[in-house]
Amino acid sequence: MERARRLRLIVWTSLVLLTTVIIGVTIAAGPPAWLSGDQWRLDIEQALNAVGVVPGMVVGEAGAGDGYFTLPLARRVGPRGAVVANDISRRALASLETRARDEGLNNVQTVAGDVDDPRFPRRDLEVVVVVHAFHDFDKPVEWLVNLKKYLRPGARVAIIDRDPARGAESHFWPRDRIRGYAKDAGYDLVTSADADTDHLIMVFTPRSA
Ligand SMILES: C[S@@+](CC[C@H](N)C(=O)[O-])C[C@H]1O[C@@H](n2cnc3c(N)ncnc32)[C@H](O)[C@@H]1O
């Protein structure tokens, strides 16, 4: 009897200790991605710096979804700048509009695009970003060709995505594949960098004739 009670005490003490250690480690490491709502864990400010987004710029975003990258982008370009956010999903764009309104961001305009043409409403975009989305595009080469008519001369197009060479699932596209589509569409690579532990940033510009 006495032995059984001692055993129960040891088990309970071990459980309490184990739980304390797990909670301590979790707090030290920060909240898990599923709890913080950021399943991508992209360092957005670092990515914006790497692409060279500054206040006052006119920037397009394609595959913007419900605004994961769009809202920080709109804050970065500020009231003198503008963001045109494209997606093929009207549902996603409606959600993005609500989020932008709730945050008081008046510099975001949304546009529904086609799978092969972003249909941006302006032709003076200085930078276009595609975040966590290019690997979902069904017609990447046609889309990039059609994108050119919305760009100001010297504009840059940044593909930011998870890197399968550094742990991302295999449905994400490797650098060579992205570079190949861009080359076929008539773009040159300007820079290729790592955003953080598992994101790539590839910046292109239309090849001059
Ligand atoms: C995985 S979500 C990423 C959304 C957001 N950029 C983010 O980082 O959370 C990919 C988005 O790309 C959009 N998409 C897929 N093909 C597209 C295309 N050809 N043109 C524009 N958007 C597209 C989808 O509707 C979806 O909203």
The ligand as an SDF file (V2000), in Angstrom:
LIG
                    3D

 27 29  0  0  0  0  0  0  0  0999 V2000
   -1.1750   30.5670  -50.4840 C   0  0  0  0  0  0  0  0  0  0  0  0
   -2.0860   32.0200  -50.8760 S   0  0  0  0  0  0  0  0  0  0  0  0
   -0.9910   33.2930  -50.3160 C   0  0  0  0  0  0  0  0  0  0  0  0
   -1.7130   34.5310  -49.9290 C   0  0  0  0  0  0  0  0  0  0  0  0
   -0.8330   35.6400  -49.3320 C   0  0  0  0  0  0  0  0  0  0  0  0
    0.0640   36.2160  -50.3030 N   0  0  0  0  0  0  0  0  0  0  0  0
   -0.0570   35.1340  -48.1360 C   0  0  0  0  0  0  0  0  0  0  0  0
    1.1910   35.1990  -48.1490 O   0  0  0  0  0  0  0  0  0  0  0  0
   -0.6760   34.6730  -47.1580 O   0  0  0  0  0  0  0  0  0  0  0  0
   -1.9380   32.0790  -52.6500 C   0  0  0  0  0  0  0  0  0  0  0  0
   -2.8970   33.0730  -53.2920 C   0  0  0  0  0  0  0  0  0  0  0  0
   -2.5880   33.1380  -54.6900 O   0  0  0  0  0  0  0  0  0  0  0  0
   -3.8050   33.3040  -55.3830 C   0  0  0  0  0  0  0  0  0  0  0  0
   -3.5790   32.9630  -56.7960 N   0  0  0  0  0  0  0  0  0  0  0  0
   -3.4190   31.7560  -57.3830 C   0  0  0  0  0  0  0  0  0  0  0  0
   -3.2000   31.9030  -58.7100 N   0  0  0  0  0  0  0  0  0  0  0  0
   -3.2120   33.2360  -58.9780 C   0  0  0  0  0  0  0  0  0  0  0  0
   -3.0220   34.0340  -60.1620 C   0  0  0  0  0  0  0  0  0  0  0  0
   -2.7760   33.4830  -61.3460 N   0  0  0  0  0  0  0  0  0  0  0  0
   -3.0890   35.3700  -60.0390 N   0  0  0  0  0  0  0  0  0  0  0  0
   -3.3230   35.9580  -58.8290 C   0  0  0  0  0  0  0  0  0  0  0  0
   -3.5040   35.2690  -57.6730 N   0  0  0  0  0  0  0  0  0  0  0  0
   -3.4430   33.9120  -57.7590 C   0  0  0  0  0  0  0  0  0  0  0  0
   -4.7970   32.4220  -54.6350 C   0  0  0  0  0  0  0  0  0  0  0  0
   -6.1340   32.8050  -54.8810 O   0  0  0  0  0  0  0  0  0  0  0  0
   -4.3610   32.6810  -53.1830 C   0  0  0  0  0  0  0  0  0  0  0  0
   -5.0820   33.7570  -52.6000 O   0  0  0  0  0  0  0  0  0  0  0  0
  1  2  1  0
  2  3  1  0
  2 10  1  0
  3  4  1  0
  4  5  1  0
  5  6  1  0
  5  7  1  0
  7  8  2  0
  7  9  1  0
 10 11  1  0
 11 12  1  0
 11 26  1  0
 12 13  1  0
 13 14  1  0
 13 24  1  0
 14 15  1  0
 14 23  1  0
 15 16  2  0
 16 17  1  0
 17 18  1  0
 17 23  2  0
 18 19  1  0
 18 20  2  0
 20 21  1  0
 21 22  2  0
 22 23  1  0
 24 25  1  0
 24 26  1  0
 26 27  1  0
M  CHG  2   2   1   9  -1
M  END
$$$$
